[in-house]
Amino acid sequence: MPDTSKRIVFVRHGETEWNRELRYQGRTDVPLSPEGEQQAELVGRRLAAWRPDAAFSSPMKRATRTAEIILEKTGVPGNLTVLEEIAEMSFGEWETLRVAEVKEKFPERYANWRKDPSTGYPPGGEPFERVCKRVDTAIREILDLPGKRFLVVCHGGTIRAAMVGMLGFSFSSVWNIRLDNCGIVVIDTWSSHSTMACWNDSSHLRLSPGIAPEMLPLP
């Protein structure tokens, strides 16, 4: 990674109906719900005074739409690069199923995967190690670009995968950290070192939309 100090603001996409129903989405291209659209508006207000030098999104509708709304609020609409490498992981046969259904149909496999995703993966799905490798490649390429501020809008799985490469998270820890829809994660990098400025900051979702963005600065 470059020596110049840079900041990546990760945003998990807004809510979908499947999020509300606790269904695995993965590569199933589920759009934002009305609530998700509102969440994207709120995080856009939060980031309105923080103009990214470049913005990147997963190709999934729920992520690209969230990113588009954010960029409209920051005054740089259209400045979005879609990256396949930060798409959500495939959950294979678990996609479309509720969490409770997965637990019932795949009890041992699910329990092991939740404890440590390196021990296995959903039938027909994508190994978490592979997710980490492709996400890490994308993040390194982003940090090699000119500029100091980067917005990355993607998914709970891929943001956690990014933390494995950037901060050394263990596989056994990634499902133990909560990340809400439109929650913000801020990572600063310099001299090939990364540090977390905040995790799952979602205060903008609980405040009135009329509050000025200046009252909600990033760390």
PyMOL commands that set and color helices and strands:
alter all, ss='L'
color gray80, all
select helices_A, chain A and resi 17-20+34-46+61-74+84-86+92-94+99-105+107-115+117-119+128-143+156-167+171-176+203-205+213-215
alter helices_A, ss='H'
color red, helices_A
select strands_A, chain A and resi 6-12+54-57+80-82+149-154+184-190+193-201
alter strands_A, ss='S'
color yellow, strands_A
deselect
rebuild
show_as cartoon
